[in-house]
């Protein structure tokens, strides 16, 4: 078995399912607590990271730099926890944060609106109308965030390996179904997949380092890592090409575990 991500709507039972899986599998369970690690890396309050992970997209649906930075920090923190290969994660967009990794079991848990409203009324003492309005607001914000950051509809079943409806299953039954699926060889953490996970960990660290540096954070850069070799792609200004390239290489090779950096950048003249 390996990594399981549980995506859910507000008050849809995702945390309860994740805890059931963690207990049955003996795996650590992560949710919003991964924000604490990301916040510590950035030197900001965890609340700030959480807000940026769920706020609605800005004008024209563009991703602000601060959102890119916080997403990179959360991904890096999550992957660091996942390096051992055994993990249940029920935070926002877990399946998308780890979508490049093979062998990750991506689960979406849904529940009837009445179920969710009642759960919120019981836990927070809200009236029915207020509970429904709250659910619609949070779900809308999360859907907008996923669309802005990933260009995906978070309700699209094609993003997941299985979708379970609590109208048909109890939490206990859903837990048994996911446990059985996770036991299949398709989701086994093989040595090859573990190696890819370690490369992805380095990739996440490099991306975060480039976003943290004032000299490179505004550039549109992407990174892939294979056997410790980092390849950086994207657009960079032709002006001061030598200094910019040198700085990128310094940042990338400064990440522990990166043995070399290859720059495959498209150098643009801002005023041709």
RANORHU-V884369 format. One record per residue. N is the residue number from 0. RES is the residue in one small letter. SS is DSSP state (alpha for helix, beta for strand, coil for the rest). PHI is phi as a letter, one per 30 degrees, with the letter a starting at -180 (NA if undefined). Layout:
# RANORHU-V884369
n:res:ss:phi
N:RES:SS:PHI
N:RES:SS:PHI
This chain:
# RANORHU-V884369
n:res:ss:phi
0:x:coil:NA
1:x:coil:b
2:x:beta:c
3:x:beta:b
4:x:beta:c
5:x:beta:c
6:x:beta:c
7:x:beta:a
8:x:coil:d
9:x:coil:e
10:x:coil:h
11:x:coil:c
12:x:coil:i
13:x:alpha:d
14:x:alpha:d
15:x:alpha:d
16:x:alpha:d
17:x:alpha:d
18:x:alpha:d
19:x:alpha:d
20:x:alpha:d
21:x:alpha:d
22:x:alpha:d
23:x:alpha:d
24:x:alpha:c
25:x:coil:i
26:x:coil:c
27:x:coil:d
28:x:beta:c
29:x:beta:b
30:x:coil:b
31:x:coil:d
32:x:coil:d
33:x:alpha:d
34:x:alpha:d
35:x:alpha:d
36:x:alpha:d
37:x:alpha:d
38:x:alpha:d
39:x:alpha:d
40:x:alpha:d
41:x:alpha:d
42:x:coil:i
43:x:coil:b
44:x:coil:d
45:x:alpha:e
46:x:alpha:d
47:x:alpha:d
48:x:alpha:d
49:x:alpha:e
50:x:alpha:d
51:x:alpha:d
52:x:alpha:d
53:x:alpha:b
54:x:coil:d
55:x:coil:d
56:x:coil:d
57:x:coil:d
58:x:alpha:e
59:x:alpha:i
60:x:alpha:i
61:x:coil:d
62:x:coil:c
63:x:coil:d
64:x:alpha:e
65:x:alpha:d
66:x:alpha:d
67:x:alpha:e
68:x:alpha:d
69:x:alpha:d
70:x:alpha:d
71:x:alpha:d
72:x:alpha:d
73:x:alpha:d
74:x:alpha:d
75:x:alpha:d
76:x:alpha:d
77:x:alpha:d
78:x:alpha:d
79:x:alpha:d
80:x:alpha:d
81:x:alpha:d
82:x:coil:e
83:x:coil:d
84:x:coil:j
85:x:coil:b
86:x:beta:a
87:x:beta:c
88:x:beta:b
89:x:coil:b
90:x:coil:d
91:x:coil:d
92:x:coil:h
93:x:alpha:e
94:x:alpha:d
95:x:alpha:d
96:x:alpha:d
97:x:coil:c
98:x:coil:d
99:x:coil:d
100:x:coil:d
101:x:coil:d
102:x:coil:i
103:x:coil:d
104:x:beta:d
105:x:beta:c
106:x:beta:c
107:x:beta:c
108:x:beta:c
109:x:beta:b
110:x:coil:b
111:x:coil:e
112:x:alpha:e
113:x:alpha:d
114:x:alpha:d
115:x:alpha:d
116:x:alpha:d
117:x:alpha:d
118:x:alpha:d
119:x:alpha:d
120:x:alpha:d
121:x:alpha:d
122:x:alpha:d
123:x:alpha:b
124:x:coil:i
125:x:coil:d
126:x:coil:d
127:x:alpha:d
128:x:alpha:d
129:x:alpha:d
130:x:alpha:d
131:x:alpha:d
132:x:alpha:d
133:x:alpha:d
134:x:alpha:d
135:x:alpha:d
136:x:alpha:d
137:x:alpha:d
138:x:alpha:d
139:x:alpha:d
140:x:alpha:d
141:x:alpha:d
142:x:alpha:d
143:x:alpha:d
144:x:alpha:d
145:x:alpha:d
146:x:alpha:d
147:x:alpha:d
148:x:alpha:d
149:x:alpha:c
150:x:coil:i
151:x:coil:b
152:x:coil:c
153:x:coil:d
154:x:coil:c
155:x:coil:d
156:x:alpha:d
157:x:alpha:d
158:x:alpha:d
159:x:coil:b
160:x:coil:d
161:x:beta:a
162:x:beta:b
163:x:beta:c
164:x:beta:c
165:x:coil:d
166:x:coil:d
167:x:coil:c
168:x:coil:b
169:x:coil:d
170:x:alpha:e
171:x:alpha:d
172:x:alpha:d
173:x:alpha:d
174:x:alpha:d
175:x:alpha:d
176:x:alpha:d
177:x:alpha:d
178:x:alpha:e
179:x:alpha:d
180:x:alpha:d
181:x:alpha:d
182:x:coil:d
183:x:coil:d
184:x:alpha:d
185:x:alpha:d
186:x:alpha:c
187:x:coil:d
188:x:coil:d
189:x:coil:d
190:x:alpha:e
191:x:alpha:d
192:x:alpha:d
193:x:alpha:d
194:x:alpha:d
195:x:alpha:d
196:x:alpha:d
197:x:alpha:d
198:x:alpha:d
199:x:alpha:d
200:x:alpha:e
201:x:alpha:d
202:x:alpha:e
203:x:alpha:d
204:x:alpha:d
205:x:alpha:d
206:x:alpha:e
207:x:alpha:d
208:x:alpha:d
209:x:alpha:d
210:x:alpha:d
211:x:alpha:d
212:x:coil:d
213:x:coil:d
214:x:coil:d
215:x:coil:b
216:x:coil:d
217:x:coil:d
218:x:coil:d
219:x:beta:c
220:x:beta:c
221:x:beta:b
222:x:beta:b
223:x:beta:b
224:x:beta:b
225:x:beta:b
226:x:coil:h
227:x:coil:i
228:x:beta:c
229:x:beta:c
230:x:beta:c
231:x:beta:c
232:x:beta:b
233:x:beta:k
234:x:beta:c
235:x:beta:b
236:x:beta:d
237:x:coil:d
238:x:coil:d
239:x:coil:h
240:x:alpha:e
241:x:alpha:d
242:x:alpha:d
243:x:alpha:d
244:x:alpha:d
245:x:alpha:d
246:x:alpha:d
247:x:alpha:d
248:x:alpha:d
249:x:alpha:d
250:x:alpha:d
251:x:alpha:d
252:x:alpha:d
253:x:coil:d
254:x:coil:d
255:x:coil:d
256:x:coil:j
257:x:coil:d
258:x:coil:c
259:x:beta:a
260:x:beta:b
261:x:beta:c
262:x:beta:c
263:x:beta:b
264:x:beta:c
265:x:beta:c
266:x:beta:d
267:x:beta:c
268:x:coil:c
269:x:coil:d
270:x:coil:b
271:x:coil:d
